[in-house]
Amino acid sequence: MTHSGTGSEHAPRTEPTSFGPVLEGPRVRIEPIGAGRARALLAGHAEPELGWEEGFPSPPLLASLRRVIDDPHGPVRFGPFYAYVIIRRADGLAVGDAGFFGPPEAGEVEVGYALAPLARGSGLASETVALLSDWALSRPDVRPVSARVDAGNAASLRLLDRLGFTADGRSDGYLRYVLRTADAAGRGMERPSA
């Protein structure tokens, strides 16, 4: 199935899995984290088909996975509105994680992401957030996608602005941004160079 919400010439590929979609853009492949992958991450063992960039997985991801494994019927569960691994297509390494902080509440989902230090600054986060936001906004039960960011995080503020997120006040000490249409996020994806 081709996902066409980005409006770009290079539409990302979407594949469904039991835990959520696999999204693919020019530079990243985003795969949902299910119970098996979570256990491998928690054990500190890269899967045979997926190596890790130095600095992956992050401590916050591991803490979140531990909570879900320890309480599988708790408020946060494996599924399409949870965690994804960011895979850099150039070398096939896991370079970070992204996802949502739970299923839609009153139609809203919150997106978040983290990259290993060596993977930052190359547009992977922008592409990841655009893919996830476009996918979420293509669902009838999601309007809008939100993000919270520390006021001192200039790189994330630029990323959200570039993707069409707009400032929407504060939430729990963070700046809050929202994206209401998938077309805005897709315009922020850089096209691969020829």
Protein Blocks (a to p, Z undefined) as FASTA:
>chain_A
ZZfklopabdcdddddfkbccdddfkbccddddfklmmmmmnopacfklccdehiacfkl
mmmmmmmmmmmmbmbdcdjklcdddddfklopafbdcddebdceehiacddddddfklgo
nlmmmmmmmmmmmmmmmpmkbccddddddfklmmlmmmmmmnopacebjeehiacdddfb
fklmmmmpccddZZ
